[in-house]
Amino acid sequence: MNGPAWLYLHGFASGPGSTKARAFEAWGASRDLAIERLDLRVPSFENLRFSAIKARVRAAIDASAAPGAEALARAVLIGSSLGGLTACRVAEEDPRVCAVLAMAPAFQLAERWKTQMTAEAWEAWRRDGFLEVDDHATKQKARVDFGFVEELARLDVGMPDVRVPVLIVHGRGDEVVDIERSRAFARGKHHVRLVEVDDGHELGASIPRILAEAEAFFAPFRA
């Protein structure tokens, strides 16, 4: 293939069938871009692991290349929330990533969870092994293993050191991921553009604006 692989990375408790994932797939299809919606609920949602999520993304980049040419592959990553964090961490580690669009990226997720939960609730999660959450993909309750946040705390330290162009779209009314984290990430970086919108974490009302921003941001990578 001549151009980069285009990969969409969904958020925590979401899936490849999310509204934003389908919106980007349709946006790409109208421009002859095949945007692959990855399933990052690996190895399962209950036993989620950040290392497995990153490995799934790298495997998709490998698969986009001709046999034997994996090192020559390139990729554009589009991620929402946990997917945005993943996109930045993979871009930090893998030189094949050439651009990142991150929507409400969940920077320092493990740290944020711990500060938002009471000490008793955090200890109960650690002791019992699982936390019950709303699974937005299945519309049911589900459990998440404490091992996910435990591993994430080891792997997601500080802010990602991303050197490629990054576009962040974040809602000023986001009550899940504080926009200040995106502001801190973007501050002083000429290759990072932060677009603030009047919206919440899901950014549902901002999809037209996000796609318009993507049009301009991705223009150099669509040749």
N, C-alpha and C positions, 0 to 999 in steps of 0.2 A: 504494500500500500504506500502511496506517496505522502498523504497527510497523516496527522496524528490520530490515534484512537481517541474517541470521545466517550468518557465514562461518567455516569451519574451515580453518586453515592448518597443513599438515603440516611435519614437520621435515626436516633435511638427510638426503639418501639415503633418504628415505621417500616416501610418495605419498598420494594421496587415499583409497586403500583400506586405510590402516593400521587397526590394532585400535582405537585411540582415536578416530579419525575416524568409524568405523562405529558405535562406541558412542555418540558424541554425535549422530550422525544418528538413531539409534534413539530416544535420549532425547528429541530434539526432536520426532520424529514422534508419539510418545505424548502430546505436549503441544500438538499442532497448530502446531508450529514447523518450517518447512522450513530445515534447516541445510545450506547448500551446501558441499560438500567441494571446495575449489579445488585444481587441479593447478598447483603452483608450480615444477615442473621446467622453467623457462623461461630462455632460449629452447630449451634442452635441458639434460639433466643434465650432460653433458660440458662444455657452455659456459655453465654457470649464472652468472647475474648478479643481484646483490641489487637493483639498480635495476629490472630486469625483474620480479622477484618483487613488489616494492612496486607497480609499475605494474599488475600483474595484479590485485592486491587492490583498488586504486583503480578499475580498470575494472569489477570485479564490483560495487562500490558504485554506480557510475554506472548499471550495467545494472539494478539493483534499483529504480530510480526511474522514474516516469512520463516519457515523452519530453519533453525540455525542462526537466525538474525535477531534474536531477542534483545541483544545489547543495543541494536540500532533502532529499536522501536521508540516512538514518541507518544505522549499521551497528554490530553487536556482533561482535567478533573473538575467536575461540578459537584459540589457537596452541600448538604443541608444539615446544620446542627452537628451531631456527631460525625456525619459525613463530611462536613466542612473541616472539622478538626482532623479527620483522617486524611483528607486531601492535602492539608498543609503538612502533616507529619510525613506522608509518603513523598511529597515534593521535596521536603527537607533531606530525605535519605536517598531518593532515586533521581539521578540526573536526566532520566528519560521524560520526566514530567516537565512540560514547557509552559503551562499556564494553569491557574487555579481560580475558579469562581466559587466563593464560599458564602452561603446564606446563613446568617446567625450562627457562625461557627462556635462550637462548644469548647472554647479554650479553657483549659484547667478544670475539666469537668469533675474529676474525682474530688479535687479540693473544694469546688463549689458545692457538690452534694454534701460533703462532710460539714461544711459551715451552715448549710440550710437545714440540716436535720438536727434534732436534739441529740445530745450525747447518749441518751437512753435508746433512741431509735437506731442510732448508728451501731451501738453495741449489740442490740437485738438482731440486726442484720448480720453482723459478724458472727454472733453466737448461733443463730438459727440457720445461717447459710444462704437464705433466700429472702428477697424483698418482693412483695406483691406490687405490681404496677399495672397501669392501663396499657394494653397492647393496641396501638392505633391501627395496626395492619389487620388484626383479626377481630377488632372491636370487642375483645374479651379481656378478662383479668389474666395476668401471666406472672410468672416468677422469674427473678433474675438472681443468679448466683453472686454471692459476695466476692467470689474470685474475679469477677469482671472489674469491679471498682478497685480491688486490691492490685491487680496487674496494671490497670490504667494509671494508678498513682505512681507506679515505678517507671512506666514508659512515657508518660506525658508530663514532663518536668519543665517548668518555665514556658516560654513562648516558642513556637516552632521557628527555626531559622530558615525561612524560605527566601530564595534568591531570584525566583522567576516572577513574572508579572502576576499580581493577585488583585482580584476585584472582590470586595466584601460588600454585601448588602445586609443591613441590620436594622431592625425596627426599634425606634426610640421607646416604644411601649412594651418591649420584650420583657416579660416577667419570669422567663425561664433562664435565659442567658443574658446577663447584664451587658448592655451595649458598650459599657466602659472597657470591657475586655477587648473588643474589636478596636476601639479607639486607641488603647494602649499598644496593640499589635501594629496598627497602621502608623502610629506617631513617628515622624522623622524618616519614613521610608518612601523614597520617590517611586519605587516600583509597586507600591500598594495604594490602591484607591478605595476609600471607604464611602459608600453611599448610604446615607441615613434616610429612612422612610418613616412615615407615621403609620406604624403597623405593629402587630405583636409578633410572637415567636414563629407562628406558622407562616406569616408573610402572604397569606392567601389573597388579600386585597392588593398586594403589590406585584403580583405575577406579571401583569403587562409591563410595569416599569422594569422589573428584573430582566425580562426578555429584551426590552429595548436597550438596556445597559449591556446585555450580553452581545447584542448585535454589533455594537461598536467595539467592545473589548476583544471579541474573538475575531474581528476582521483580519488581523495579520496571520491568523492560524488556519484560515479557511482556504488558503490558496492550494 
